[in-house]
Amino acid sequence: LLAAKKGTKKVFAFEPNPNTYQLLRKNISLNQFTDIIIPQEIGLFSKKCKTDFIQTTGNIGSSRILNINKNIPGEKCEINLISLDEWMDTCHIESIDFIKADIEGAERQLIEGAKKTIEKNHPRLALCTYHLPDDREVLTKKILEIDPTYKFSYTKMKLFAW
């Protein structure tokens, strides 16, 4: 919503959690951004697959892919995942200039599945780094292996690259 309010022409919002996806669609409609924000009921990952997912409720925390984060209480369901590179090819998207992700520990898998996109488009990146203890180091290394020209800045919980 913030990107749309700031004048972005198109936003693709990925949400694999069925319950949250419905809230996303409702929020887009209520804010009258249906022409700008295109919701995708799929998660971004390193490859196309299905996986178990935990939908948490209340104040327990965020929903998560089960094979990355074990022992999380909540309702189990199966979700679809895809790499950003494959999604872009399938949807005939030519370029992406910004990637923002807070995907509960799957940020490194997102980067793995976005190698071609990062090489081709050099998008700005805003990634959360608080889910796993070595997120900052691992994500920085993965990005630099794809494109060594990236510059970085960090906050306590995020990595920014351009």
For each residue, the residues with C-beta under 8 A, 3 or more apart:
1: 4 5 27 28 31 33 37
2: 5 6
3: 6 8 11 98
4: 1 7 8 11 31 33 36 37
5: 1 2
6: 2 3
7: 4
8: 3 4 11 36
9: 36
10: 36 38
11: 3 4 8 33 36 37 38
12: 38 40 93 96
13: 24 28 37 38 39 40
14: 40 42 43 44
15: 20 21 24 39 40 41 43
16: 21 41 42 43 53 79 80 81
17: 20 21 53 55 63 79
18: 21 22 41 55 77 79
19: 22 23 55
20: 15 17 23 24 55 63
21: 15 16 17 18 24 25 39 41
22: 18 19 25 26
23: 19 20 26 27
24: 13 15 20 21 27 28 39
25: 21 22 28 29 39
26: 22 23 29 30
27: 1 23 24 30 31
28: 1 13 24 25 31 33 34 37 39
29: 25 26 32 34
30: 26 27
31: 1 4 27 28
32: 29
33: 1 4 11 28 36 37
34: 28 29 37
35:
36: 4 8 9 10 11 33
37: 1 4 11 13 28 33 34
38: 10 11 12 13
39: 13 15 21 24 25 28
40: 12 13 14 15 87
41: 15 16 18 21 80
42: 14 16 79 80 81 82 87
43: 14 15 16 65 79 80 81 82 103 106
44: 14 81 82 83 84 87 101 103 106 110 113 114
45: 49 51 65 81 82 83 106 109 110 113
46: 83 109 110 112 113
47: 81 82 83 86 113
48: 80 81 82 83 86
49: 45 80 81
50: 78 79 80 81
51: 45 65 66 67 78 79 81
52: 65 66 67 76 77 78
53: 16 17 63 64 65 66 76 77 78 79
54: 63 64 66 69 72 73 74 75 76
55: 17 18 19 20 63 74 75 76 77
56: 60 61 62 63 64 72 73 74
57: 60 74 75
58:
59:
60: 56 57 72 73 74
61: 56 72
62: 56 104
63: 17 20 53 54 55 56 74 104
64: 53 54 56 68 69 72 104 105
65: 43 45 51 52 53 68 69 79 81 104 105 106
66: 51 52 53 54 69 70 72 76
67: 51 52 70
68: 64 65 104 105 106 109
69: 54 64 65 66 72 104 105 131
70: 66 67
71:
72: 54 56 60 61 64 66 69
73: 54 56 60
74: 54 55 56 57 60 63
75: 54 55 57
76: 52 53 54 55 66
77: 18 52 53 55
78: 50 51 52 53
79: 16 17 18 42 43 50 51 53 65
80: 16 41 42 43 48 49 50
81: 16 42 43 44 45 47 48 49 50 51 65
82: 42 43 44 45 47 48 86 87 90 113
83: 44 45 46 47 48 86 87 112 113 114
84: 44 87 88 96 99 110 113 114 117
85: 88 89 113 114 115 116 117
86: 47 48 82 83 89 90 113
87: 40 42 44 82 83 84 90 91 93
88: 84 85 91 92 93 96 116 117
89: 85 86 92
90: 82 86 87
91: 87 88
92: 88 89
93: 12 87 88 96
94:
95: 120 121
96: 12 84 88 93 99 117 121 123
97: 121 123 124
98: 3 123 124 125 126
99: 84 96 110 114 123 124 125 126 127
100: 125 126 127
101: 44 107 110 126 127 128
102: 127 128
103: 43 44 106 107 110 128
104: 62 63 64 65 68 69 131
105: 64 65 68 69 131 132
106: 43 44 45 65 68 103 109 110
107: 101 103 110 111 127 128 129 131 135 139
108: 111 112 132 135 138 139 142
109: 45 46 68 106 112 113
110: 44 45 46 84 99 101 103 106 107 113 114 127
111: 107 108 114 115 118 127 139 142 143 146
112: 46 83 108 109 115 142
113: 44 45 46 47 82 83 84 85 86 109 110
114: 44 83 84 85 99 110 111 117 118
115: 85 111 112 118 119 146
116: 85 88 119 120
117: 84 85 88 96 114 120 121 123
118: 111 114 115 121 122 123 143 146 147
119: 115 116 122 146 147
120: 95 116 117
121: 95 96 97 117 118
122: 118 119 147 149 150
123: 96 97 98 99 117 118
124: 97 98 99 160 161 162
125: 98 99 100 143 150 159 160 161 162
126: 98 99 100 101 158 159 160
127: 99 100 101 102 107 110 111 135 139 158 159 161
128: 101 102 103 107 131 135 157 158 159
129: 107 135 136 139 154 157 158 159
130: 135 156 157
131: 69 104 105 107 128 135
132: 105 108 135 138
133:
134: 137 138
135: 107 108 127 128 129 130 131 132 138 139 159
136: 129 139 140 154 159
137: 134 140 141
138: 108 132 134 135 141 142
139: 107 108 111 127 129 135 136 142 143 159
140: 136 137 143 144 152 159 161
141: 137 138 144 145
142: 108 111 112 138 139 145 146
143: 111 118 125 139 140 146 147 150 152 161
144: 140 141 147 148 150
145: 141 142 148
146: 111 115 118 119 142 143
147: 118 119 122 143 144 150
148: 144 145
149: 122
150: 122 125 143 144 147 161 162
151: 161 162
152: 140 143 159 160 161
153: 159 160
154: 129 136 158 159 160
155: 158 160
156: 130
157: 128 129 130
158: 126 127 128 129 154 155
159: 125 126 127 128 129 135 136 139 140 152 153 154
160: 124 125 126 152 153 154 155
161: 124 125 127 140 143 150 151 152
162: 124 125 150 151
